[in-house]
Amino acid sequence: MKKIIYLFLLISNFGFGQNGFIEIEIKDSVRIKPINFEYNVQISESKFISHDVKGVVGKDSTKIKMQEKYKELEIFLKNKNYKIRPLNNSEFQIHNYAGFWKLGFAVELQTSKELEKLTTELKTLDFITGSVGEIEYGDNEIHDKRLFSKILEKAKRKGQMIAGLTGQKLGKIIELREGKEVENISVNIRDVYLSALQQKNWDVNKNILFGQQWKTVIIKFSTQ
């Protein structure tokens, strides 16, 4: 399959070469280290749902238990000197039942080491779930420059290869445009995702948290 794709690329660019240019599409990425991020710790509703003799969910008792654990979690995090904020603002609460909104806290962190420390400490709590929340990467211009430099270097190498194979000499870039990306920044959530299930211990893969910024760029070179 790779040979077929390569042959199609070669034939296509050879055709472009007859008209005085070679056009190449490059998709690549760079890793981005967050300057800070949040880890969302949420009360697990499933652990507190109770039913009456008719099988009806007891909303009042569930709410009371969840609120108690919410206070317990708040004290726990404050005693550990974490900077936290509620996941929900009570001013925007519509329903009176705790299960209709996220009951928990976002913990502000700056490094993967801090994340490891937090998740280790949270192992003592069996009524919560957690996941990576908002992530801030800082100066986008710096990341763009790194990524464009990488893409242009790769495009130049590929262009020189194709020009050599088709008996041409690669010239200057005469056109450059970005392709469309549905989501140009991704994060290795699965490497650091932390979840708690009933009767099971917490688990975390202690890798470095990083983002990846993607771009697709079409570069057109003149040829001789």
C-alpha positions as CSV (number, residue, x, y, z in Angstrom):
1,M,0.0,0.0,0.0
2,K,2.9,2.4,0.8
3,K,4.5,1.7,-2.6
4,I,1.2,2.6,-4.3
5,I,0.8,5.8,-2.4
6,Y,4.5,6.7,-3.0
7,L,4.1,6.0,-6.7
8,F,1.0,8.2,-6.9
9,L,2.8,11.0,-5.1
10,L,5.8,10.7,-7.5
11,I,3.6,10.7,-10.6
12,S,1.5,13.7,-9.3
13,N,4.5,15.7,-8.5
14,F,6.2,14.8,-11.7
15,G,3.2,16.3,-13.5
16,F,3.5,19.4,-11.4
17,G,7.2,19.6,-12.3
18,Q,6.4,19.9,-16.0
19,N,4.6,23.1,-15.2
20,G,7.5,24.5,-13.2
21,F,6.6,23.5,-9.6
22,I,6.4,20.7,-7.1
23,E,3.6,20.7,-4.5
24,I,4.0,18.8,-1.3
25,E,1.7,18.3,1.7
26,I,3.2,17.7,5.1
27,K,1.5,16.9,8.4
28,D,3.6,16.9,11.6
29,S,3.5,17.8,15.2
30,V,5.5,19.1,18.1
31,R,5.2,18.3,21.8
32,I,4.2,21.2,24.1
33,K,4.9,21.3,27.8
34,P,2.0,22.8,29.8
35,I,2.8,25.7,32.0
36,N,-0.1,24.7,34.3
37,F,-3.1,22.4,34.3
38,E,-6.0,21.3,36.4
39,Y,-7.0,17.9,37.7
40,N,-10.7,17.4,38.3
41,V,-11.6,15.4,41.4
42,Q,-15.3,14.6,41.4
43,I,-17.6,12.8,43.9
44,S,-18.7,9.5,42.4
45,E,-22.5,9.6,42.4
46,S,-22.8,5.8,41.8
47,K,-21.4,5.0,45.2
48,F,-24.2,6.9,47.1
49,I,-27.3,6.0,45.2
50,S,-29.8,4.3,47.4
51,H,-33.2,2.7,46.6
52,D,-36.3,2.2,48.6
53,V,-38.3,-1.1,48.8
54,K,-40.0,-0.2,45.4
55,G,-36.6,0.3,43.7
56,V,-37.0,4.1,43.5
57,V,-33.8,6.2,43.9
58,G,-33.7,8.0,47.2
59,K,-32.5,11.5,45.9
60,D,-32.5,13.2,49.3
61,S,-30.4,10.6,51.0
62,T,-28.0,10.5,48.0
63,K,-27.7,14.2,48.0
64,I,-26.9,14.4,51.7
65,K,-24.2,11.7,51.5
66,M,-22.6,13.4,48.4
67,Q,-22.6,16.8,50.2
68,E,-20.9,15.2,53.2
69,K,-18.2,13.7,51.0
70,Y,-17.9,17.0,49.2
71,K,-17.0,18.7,52.5
72,E,-14.7,15.9,53.4
73,L,-12.9,16.2,50.0
74,E,-12.6,20.0,50.4
75,I,-10.9,19.6,53.8
76,F,-8.6,16.9,52.5
77,L,-7.3,19.0,49.7
78,K,-7.0,22.2,51.8
79,N,-5.0,20.3,54.4
80,K,-2.6,19.3,51.6
81,N,-2.3,22.9,50.7
82,Y,-3.6,22.5,47.1
83,K,-5.0,25.4,45.3
84,I,-8.6,24.4,44.4
85,R,-11.8,25.8,42.9
86,P,-15.3,24.2,42.8
87,L,-16.2,22.5,39.6
88,N,-19.6,24.2,39.6
89,N,-20.8,27.6,40.6
90,S,-23.9,27.3,42.9
91,E,-25.3,30.5,41.4
92,F,-25.9,28.7,38.1
93,Q,-27.4,25.6,39.7
94,I,-30.8,24.8,38.2
95,H,-31.8,21.6,39.9
96,N,-31.8,20.8,43.6
97,Y,-30.3,17.4,43.2
98,A,-26.6,16.9,43.5
99,G,-26.5,14.4,40.7
100,F,-27.4,17.0,38.1
101,W,-24.0,18.8,38.3
102,K,-20.4,18.0,38.9
103,L,-19.7,17.9,42.6
104,G,-16.0,18.2,43.2
105,F,-13.0,20.4,42.8
106,A,-10.4,21.4,40.2
107,V,-6.9,21.2,41.6
108,E,-4.3,23.5,40.0
109,L,-1.0,21.8,39.2
110,Q,2.1,22.8,37.3
111,T,4.2,19.6,36.8
112,S,3.7,15.9,36.2
113,K,5.5,15.3,39.5
114,E,2.7,17.2,41.3
115,L,0.2,15.1,39.5
116,E,1.9,11.9,40.7
117,K,1.9,13.3,44.3
118,L,-1.8,14.2,44.1
119,T,-2.9,10.9,42.7
120,T,-0.9,9.0,45.3
121,E,-2.6,11.0,48.1
122,L,-6.0,10.5,46.6
123,K,-5.7,6.7,46.9
124,T,-7.0,6.9,50.4
125,L,-10.4,8.2,49.1
126,D,-12.7,5.6,47.6
127,F,-15.6,7.9,46.7
128,I,-14.1,10.0,43.9
129,T,-13.2,9.9,40.2
130,G,-10.6,12.1,38.5
131,S,-9.5,13.3,35.1
132,V,-7.3,15.9,33.5
133,G,-9.2,19.2,33.1
134,E,-8.2,22.5,31.6
135,I,-4.6,22.8,30.3
136,E,-2.7,26.0,29.5
137,Y,0.3,25.9,27.2
138,G,1.5,29.5,27.1
139,D,3.0,31.4,24.1
140,N,1.4,29.8,21.0
141,E,3.8,31.8,18.7
142,I,6.8,29.9,20.0
143,H,5.1,26.5,19.4
144,D,4.0,27.6,15.9
145,K,7.6,28.6,15.0
146,R,9.0,25.3,16.1
147,L,6.3,23.4,14.2
148,F,6.7,25.4,11.0
149,S,10.5,25.0,11.0
150,K,10.1,21.3,11.4
151,I,7.5,21.1,8.6
152,L,9.6,23.3,6.2
153,E,12.7,21.2,6.7
154,K,10.8,18.0,6.1
155,A,9.2,19.5,2.9
156,K,12.5,20.6,1.6
157,R,14.0,17.1,2.0
158,K,11.1,15.5,0.3
159,G,11.1,18.1,-2.5
160,Q,14.8,17.6,-3.2
161,M,14.2,13.8,-3.4
162,I,11.3,14.1,-5.8
163,A,13.2,16.7,-7.9
164,G,16.2,14.5,-8.1
165,L,14.1,11.5,-9.2
166,T,12.4,13.5,-11.9
167,G,15.5,15.2,-13.3
168,Q,14.7,18.7,-11.9
169,K,16.3,21.2,-9.6
170,L,14.4,22.4,-6.6
171,G,13.9,26.1,-6.3
172,K,12.4,28.5,-3.8
173,I,9.0,28.2,-2.0
174,I,6.5,30.1,-4.1
175,E,3.3,29.3,-2.1
176,L,2.5,28.1,1.4
177,R,-0.9,27.4,2.9
178,E,-2.3,25.6,5.9
179,G,-4.6,22.7,5.6
180,K,-7.7,22.2,7.8
181,E,-7.4,20.4,11.1
182,V,-10.4,19.3,13.1
183,E,-8.4,19.6,16.4
184,N,-4.8,20.8,16.1
185,I,-3.9,20.2,19.8
186,S,-4.2,16.9,21.5
187,V,-2.9,15.7,24.9
188,N,-1.8,12.3,26.1
189,I,-4.8,12.0,28.4
190,R,-4.8,8.2,28.4
191,D,-1.2,8.2,29.8
192,V,-2.2,10.1,32.9
193,Y,-6.0,9.3,33.1
194,L,-7.0,8.4,36.6
195,S,-10.2,6.6,37.5
196,A,-11.7,4.9,40.6
197,L,-14.1,2.1,40.4
198,Q,-16.0,0.4,43.2
199,Q,-13.9,-2.3,44.9
200,K,-10.9,-1.4,42.9
201,N,-7.7,0.6,43.6
202,W,-6.7,3.8,41.9
203,D,-4.3,3.3,39.0
204,V,-2.1,5.8,37.1
205,N,0.5,5.4,34.4
206,K,3.2,7.8,35.6
207,N,4.3,9.4,32.3
208,I,5.0,13.0,31.6
209,L,1.9,15.1,30.7
210,F,2.3,16.9,27.4
211,G,0.3,18.3,24.5
212,Q,0.8,17.8,20.8
213,Q,0.2,20.5,18.3
214,W,-0.6,19.4,14.8
215,K,-0.5,21.2,11.5
216,T,-1.0,20.3,7.9
217,V,0.8,22.5,5.4
218,I,0.9,22.5,1.6
219,I,4.2,23.9,0.2
220,K,4.8,24.7,-3.4
221,F,8.4,24.8,-4.7
222,S,9.5,26.2,-8.1
223,T,11.6,23.9,-10.2
224,Q,14.1,24.2,-13.1
